[in-house]
Amino acid sequence: MKQGRLGYNSSNDKYGLLASDLWIDTGFHCGEGLEVLVDDKWVRTRMEMNPAREWYLVGTPYCGDLEYVQARISE
């Protein structure tokens, strides 16, 4: 597993995964799976965009500004 936090990548207009300030993944595509920390539990989710053009994580309370959400992906 690669673990870090979500960060907005302005070069491709997507959220990616950062460890410190280095990109682990430069940007997730709609429908791409990952896990995020919700109430101290890892939850499987996927990145999507709603009609208001806000990014959100399916099945979680996270929508809009996803900066600093703790996340991880399989290697």
C-alpha positions as CSV (number, residue, x, y, z in Angstrom):
1,M,0.0,0.0,0.0
2,K,1.1,3.6,-0.7
3,Q,-0.3,6.0,1.8
4,G,-0.5,9.8,2.0
5,R,-3.0,12.6,1.6
6,L,-5.1,13.9,-1.3
7,G,-3.9,17.1,-3.0
8,Y,-5.1,19.0,-6.0
9,N,-2.8,18.9,-9.0
10,S,-3.4,22.1,-11.0
11,S,-1.4,20.8,-14.0
12,N,-4.0,18.1,-14.8
13,D,-7.1,19.4,-12.8
14,K,-7.3,16.2,-10.7
15,Y,-6.8,15.1,-7.2
16,G,-3.8,12.9,-6.7
17,L,-2.0,11.3,-3.8
18,L,0.9,13.0,-2.0
19,A,3.5,11.7,0.5
20,S,5.0,14.8,2.1
21,D,5.1,17.1,-0.9
22,L,5.9,14.4,-3.5
23,W,3.3,12.9,-5.9
24,I,2.7,9.2,-5.5
25,D,-0.1,9.3,-8.0
26,T,-0.5,12.5,-10.0
27,G,-4.2,12.3,-10.5
28,F,-7.2,9.9,-10.0
29,H,-9.7,9.4,-12.9
30,C,-13.4,9.2,-12.3
31,G,-14.3,5.7,-11.0
32,E,-10.7,4.9,-9.9
33,G,-10.6,3.1,-6.6
34,L,-8.8,4.1,-3.4
35,E,-9.2,3.9,0.4
36,V,-9.7,6.9,2.6
37,L,-9.7,7.3,6.4
38,V,-13.2,8.0,7.8
39,D,-13.6,8.1,11.6
40,D,-10.4,6.2,12.1
41,K,-11.4,3.4,9.6
42,W,-10.2,2.8,6.1
43,V,-13.1,2.9,3.7
44,R,-13.0,1.7,0.0
45,T,-14.3,4.4,-2.3
46,R,-13.9,5.9,-5.7
47,M,-13.4,9.4,-7.1
48,E,-16.3,10.9,-9.0
49,M,-17.6,14.4,-10.0
50,N,-21.1,15.6,-9.4
51,P,-23.2,17.8,-11.7
52,A,-22.0,20.9,-9.9
53,R,-18.5,19.9,-11.0
54,E,-17.3,19.1,-7.4
55,W,-15.1,16.1,-6.8
56,Y,-16.5,13.6,-4.2
57,L,-15.6,10.2,-2.7
58,V,-18.5,7.8,-3.1
59,G,-19.9,6.4,0.2
60,T,-18.0,9.0,2.3
61,P,-18.9,12.5,3.7
62,Y,-16.1,14.0,1.5
63,C,-17.2,16.4,-1.3
64,G,-15.7,19.5,-2.7
65,D,-12.4,20.4,-1.2
66,L,-10.6,17.1,-0.7
67,E,-7.2,18.5,0.3
68,Y,-5.6,16.7,3.2
69,V,-8.0,13.7,3.2
70,Q,-5.9,10.7,4.3
71,A,-5.8,8.1,1.5
72,R,-4.0,5.0,0.3
73,I,-3.8,2.9,-2.9
74,S,-2.6,-0.6,-3.7
75,E,0.8,-0.8,-5.2
